[in-house]
């Protein structure tokens, strides 16, 4: 009798396009903040970059860039709502857990 191996289901939210898995992430990153107006030294000292949160599928990641998308075609390998982030801007990447997400939705219903 051969040892049958079951395919283990991923606990993380993902999609499969053209036999490739793309995982869904919550990405926290730093963005520039601009202001064209006049400011005192005190106001300028309080001026800070923006910390942003983006939810999306990770297309690719290397030493320099993170590429994400939020929309895709169900039939073709076509991606929309795309972003590219310099790695130095990324503060945190959290893979979205399916069970935690479903639990939150169930709790909202009651």
Secondary structure, 3 states (H helix, E strand, C coil): CCCCCCCCCCCECEEEECCEEEEEEEEEEEECCCCCCCCCHHHHHHCCCEEEEEEEEEEEECCCEEEEECEECCCCCCEECCEEEEHHHEEEEEECEHHHHHHHHHHHHC
